[in-house]
């Protein structure tokens, strides 16, 4: 989400009494104490990981195919043998949390969201069918349909297409409507 939405979420969480620590890694946890990269320790018997999802790499790919724990892919989701040279594995594809496709707009790869993975998967399926029929493939282009995040009851963030941002109770209603629609569709 945008920096503005991040600041808004940060503010909501602090008002709820959440202690926020940024730009810090957990170095170790023994069931009672978490030791942080800053040298600080936090005593806790409950540790919640909320830093995202990481795909499980298949063993055997060279380091030149991997960046930040993801397989580098081209616009057709083909795994790169060598990310510097652009050499590809002709028939090995990766999408979603395991893949990193860098583009002009997404210089660090597409966002780690279900919508991006679904779109990648659909594009790959269409391209596999096109290949089977001897037709040219089409490159993947992510269409951001918006991003929603709930922080608590009556507190949510909605970044919608057209640069529309909705926060607080209004954002929470947007979040509820979208999720209710997905339940019934």
N, C-alpha and C positions, 0 to 999 in steps of 0.2 A: 504494500500500500504506500501511499505518498507520505512524505515527511510530515505534512499537516495532519493526516489521519493518525500517524504514529504518535505525534504530540498529544492529540486528543485522547487516544487510548491510554497513554501514559498518565494523563491527568485523571481520567476516570478511575483507573486502577489505584492511584495514590489516594484519591478521595475514599476509596473502599478499604483503605488500610493495607494495601499490598506494598511490600518493600521490593523495589525494582533494582536489579543490578544488571547493567549493560556492559557489553564488550569484555566479558569475563568468562573463562572456561572453568569447569569443574575438573580439577586434576585427579582427585580421588574421593571415594566415599566408602566408609567402613560400616555403614548401618546406623551410625550415630552422629558422625561429623563429616561435613563436606569441606574439603580443602580447595580453595579457589586459586586461580592463576595470579591473583593480586597478592597472595600471601595470607589473606583473611581466611578464617574458618567460620563455618556456620554449624551450630549444633542443631540437629534435626533427626527425627526418626522417620520422617516422611519426605521423600525427594520426588518431585514431579518434573519430568523431562518435557519441555515445551519448546524445543528448538527445531522442529521440523522432522521430515521423513528422509531417509536415505535408502536408495535402492540397494539390493544385494548384488554386487558384481559377480559375474561368472568368471571363474579362474581361467587363466590361459591367455588373456589379452596382454599385449605388451604395454609398458608404461607410456609409450608414445600414443596410445589410444585413449588414455585416461587423464582426466583433469578434475581435481577436487572430488574424487570418488565417483565420477560419472564417465560413461563412455561418450567420447566425442563423435557426433554424427553430422552428416551433411544435410542439405535441404530435403533429401528424400529419405531421411532417417537411417541411411546406411552408415555402419560403424567405420570410423576412420582407422586405418592401420597406423598412420603417422599423422598426427594433427598438424605438424608443421608443413608437411608436403601435400596433404590432402589425399593421399592414397587411400583407397577404400577396400573393404571386404564386400565383394559384389552381392552376396546373398546373406549377409548378416545385418539385421536391423535392430534398432533400439528406440523405444519411446518412453515417455513418462519420467518417473523419478530416477531411472537409471541412465537417461540420455541428456546430453548437453548439446543443443544446437544453437550456435552463436550466429546472430544476424546483425545487421546495421542497427536496428532498433533495440535488440536485446543482446548487447555486447557480452553479457555474462551468461547467456542462455535464457530460455523462456522461464517464466515463473513456475515454481513447484506447486501448481494448482491442478485439481482434478480436471478443470475445463481445458487446460493446455494439453494434458495427457489424452483426454478424450478426442480432442481435435487432431492430435498427432496420430492416434490410432486409426481414426476414420480416414485421414489422408493416406496413411500407409495401406490400409485395406483397399482403397480406391486404386492406388498405384500398383499394388500387386495384381489386381484384376486387369488394369491397363497393360501391365507387362505381359500377362498371360495372353492377351489379345494382340500383342505386338504394337500397342499404341504408346506414344510418348508419355512419360510420367509428368506430374505437376508438383512443383516444390511446395513445401509447407509454409503457410502464412498464418500466424496466430491472430485470432480475432478476440480481443478482450471484450467480454460481455459484461464486465463489471466484477467488483470484488466486494464481498460482504464479510463482516466480522462482528460477532456479538461479544460484549465485554461483561454483560450482566443484564438483569431485567431492566428494561427501558433504557439500555445503554448499548448502542451498536453504531457501526460505521458502515456506510454504503458509498462506494465509489462507482458511479454508473457511467456508461458511455456518454459522450458529449460533455465530459468534464463536470458532471453533476455529482456533488458530494452532499450526503445527508447524514447528520449525526444525531446522537441522543435518542429521544423517544421516537422521532420520525424515522431515524435509521433503524431502530428496533422493529418498527412496524413493517418497513421494507423487508428486513431480514425475515420476519415471521411470514409475510405473504409469500416470498420466494420459496421458503422451505415448506410451507403448507402446499403450495402448488406442486412441488416435486413429490410430495407424498401421494397426491391424488392422480398425478399424470402417469 
